[in-house]
C-alpha cells in the first residue's frame, strides 16, 4: 500500500510532464480568427483540367474548417495567398498480371508554388513549393479514375498548404 502511495504521484507527474508542450489553439502565435486570409485562384501551369479550381476550393474549405484565420471571401484579407500549380505527374505502382507494361495503380503527385503576403506591408510570409499526392486505381479507364481522384489530390495538397500557413512554418 505504501509503495502505491509513492508510485501513483510519480506516475501522475510523469504523465503531466508529457503534456507540458501541448498548446491549445493556434500554434503560430496568433489568436484564432484575429486575422483574415484571402485565397486567390490558383494558376494551373500543369495543363490538367479543373486542377486549379479544385485546389483553390479545397484550400478555402480547409482554412475555414481550421479556424486559425477568418476566410475573406470578397477580397481584402490581411494575408493574401496565391499559388501556381507547376506539375502533375503519374507513376505506375502496380501492374496487371497478364501485361507487365500496363499499370493497374498509379501514384499521382502534384507540386504547387505557394506564396503568402501581408496585405498591409507586402511582407512575404511564405514562398515555398508544396507537394501533394494520392493513389489511383485505374479500373475501367484512366480518365474517369483520375477525375474521381482529383478531389483527393486537391485535398491532400490543400492540407499541406494549410498546415504551413496555420502552424507558422515560415
N, C-alpha and C positions, 0 to 999 in steps of 0.2 A: 504494500500500500504506500509506504514511504517512497519507494522508487517511482511509483506512478505520479506522486505529487511533484517530484523533481523532473520527471520526463515530460509531462504534459505542458508546463510553461515553456520549457526549452523548445519543444516541437512547435508551439504556437508562435514563439519568437522567430523561429526559422522560417515558418510559412509566411509570416507578415513581412519579413525581410525580402522575400522573393517578390512581393508585390510592391516594393518601395519604388520601383521605376515606372510603374503603371501611371498613366496620365489620363484623366477623364477629359473628354472634349478634344478640341483641335490640338494637334501636336506641333503645329508650325508657329506657335506663339501668338496667334490671333484669336480674337473672340469669335466664336461661331456666329456667322451671319452679319458680322460687322462690316465686311466689305462685299461688294458685288463683283461678279465676274461675267464678262461678255465673251461668248464663243462665236467667233466669226466662221462662216462656212469654210470647210477645208478644201483646198485646191487639189484636184486629182491629176497628178502627172503620171500615174500608173496606167492610165487608159483602160481601166476596168469599170464598166458601167455601174453607176449608183454607189460607188465606194465612198466618195467624198460626203455625200448626203447621209449615208449610214453612219459614218464615223462622227460627223458633226452632231447628229441626233443622239447617238449613244453617249457621247461626252456630255452633252447638256443634261441628259437624264441622270447620268452617274453623279455629276456635280450637284444637281438638285436633290438627289437622294442622300448624298453625303451630308449636306447641311453646313459645311465649313464656310462656304460662300453663298450669298444670295445670287440667284441666276438673273442677270439683266437681260430680259427678253426683248427689249426695244432699244438696245444700244445704251451707251452711256455708262458702262460698267467701270468700276475702279481699276480692274485688271482686264486687259484685252488679250484673249488667247486666239492665236491663228496657227494654221498648220498647212502643210503641203505633204500629200501622200506621194512618196518617192518611188516605192517599189512594191510589187505584188508578185510573189514567187511561189511556185508549186514544186514540191519534191515528192517523188514516189516513195512510199513506205512499204507497202505490201503488194505483192504481185500475184496474178492469177496462177493457179496450179498448172493449168493447161497452156499458158502463154506467159513466159517469164519476162517478156518485153512490155506487157500491158499492166499498168498499175491498177490495183484494186482500192488502195487507200493513198491519200495524199496528206502531206502537211503543207498548209498554206501559211506563208509568212507575209507580213505587211510591215513596212517601215515608213514612218512619217516624221518630218522635221517640224517640231513644235516650238513656238515662241510665246512668251507671256510678258507683257509690258504693263507698267503702271501708267494709267492714262494721264494723270496729272503731271508726272515728272518725266515720263518717257523712259524711265529706268527699266532695263532689261532684266526680268526676273528669272526667266527660263529660256534657254536656247539649246535644244537637245534633240537628237534623233531617238525616237521611241519605237519599240517593236511590239508586235502582237502576233499571235498565231492561233490556228485551230486545226483540227483534223477533219478530213473529208472522206467519207466512204462514197465511192462513185455510184454504185447501184445501177440504175437504168441508163443514165447518161451524165457526163461530166458537167454540162451546162446547168442542168437542174440541181445537181448536187452542190455546185458552187453557189448557186442562187440561194439555196437553203442554208448554206454555211455562212453567208455574208453577215447576217446579224450577230452570229457568234464571234466572227473575226473582228467586226467593228466593236463589239462589247469588250473583247479582250484588250484591244488597243486603247479604248476609252478608259478602261480600268487602270491601265498602266500610266496613262497621262494624268488622270485624276489623282492617282497616288502621288505622283511627283508634285502636283500643284497643292494638294491638301497637306502633305507631310512636310512641305517646305524643303525638299531636297534640291535646292537651287543654290 
